[in-house]
């Protein structure tokens, strides 16, 4: 590009001055989570060894610390509540999976035994 005999070049090329304006943006840190809803679900639906109750207690403590302004304490209690909720959820999920596998296995074996037993009885009746 030439304008009146002068080469301006492309923007971003060496030799071309570009003014960059920076505006500082302060992003407030995300408040710590207390996981209260998850704790309530673990308390009412999945409460092995009272893990749901313990998680609910830590969730309430985390919420109290957050209201007071102690973000580090709230983060600590929230982390403990999350750990307890995770343990309770995994534990109950494994128990449900074991129940489903056991129920299915027993049902299939009972059905096979009933079919086999019925066949044997019919053969004994026909032989007599």
N, C-alpha and C positions, 0 to 999 in steps of 0.2 A: 504494500500500500504506500502510495506516495501522495503527500499533500504539499503542494508548493515546493516540491523538490526535497522534501524531508521524508525519511523512512520512519514510520512509527512502530513497526513490528507488531507481533501478536502479544496479547496479554499473557503474562507469565513467562515471557522470554527474557533472557538476560538483557540488561540495558534498559528495560522498561520499569519504571518505578510504579509500584502498586502499594496503595495504602490499605492496611488491614486494621480494622477497628475491633478491639476485643472488649466484650462486656462481661464482667465477672457475674456469675450466677451462683448464688449460694442455695444449695439444695439441702433442706433440713433432713437429718437422718431419719430413716424409717423407725417409727416407734416399735418396741419389741412386741412380739405377738404373745398372747396368753393362752391360746388354744382352748378357750372355754367351751365352745360348741363340741369340739372333738371329745373333750373330757366328759361332757354330759352324755354324749352318745356311748362312750366306753362305760360310763357308770350304769346306764339303763339297759344297754343291749349286750355288752361284753364286759363282764366284771370278774375275771378270774383272779383269785387271791387278792381281791379288793384293789387291784391296780387302777381301776376306773375311779374309785373313791380317792386314792392317793393323787392321781392326776388332777382331779377336780380341786382338791385342796391346794395343790401347787399352782393351778391356774388362777384361783382366787387370790392367792398371795401375789402372783405376778401382776394381776390387775390392780391390787392395792398399792403395790410398789410403783406402778406406772402413774396412778393418780397422785401419789405423794411427790413424784418427780425423780425417784431413784431408778433411772433407766438401766443401770448395770444390775441392780438387784432384780428388776423386772425381767431382764434378759436371762438371768440365771434361773429364776423360778420357771419362766416360760420354757427354757430349754429342758429342765427336768420334767415338766409336764408333758412336753413333746416326746421325750424318751419313754416315759411311763405309758403314754397313749400308744406309741409304736409297739411296745412290748405286749400290751393288752390286745391290740388289734392282730398282731402276728400270731399270738398264742391262740386266740379264738378262731382265727382263720385256719390254723393247723388242726384244731379240734374239730371244726366243721368238716374239713377235708377228710380226716380220719373217720368221722361218723359216716360220711357219704360212701367212702370206700368199703367200710365194714358192712353197712346196710346193703349195698349193692351185692357184695360177695355173698352174704348170708341169704339174700333173696334168690340169687342165681343157684346157689347150692341146694337150697330148700326146694326150688322148682325142679332141679335135676333129680333130687332124691324122690320127690313125689312122682315124677314121671317113671323113674326106674322102679320104684316100689310098686306102682300101679301095674307096670308091665309084668313084673314077677308074679304078682297075685293073679293076674289074668291067666298066665301060663299054668299056674298050679290049679286053677279052677278048670281049665280046659283039659288038663292031664287026668283029672279025677273023673 
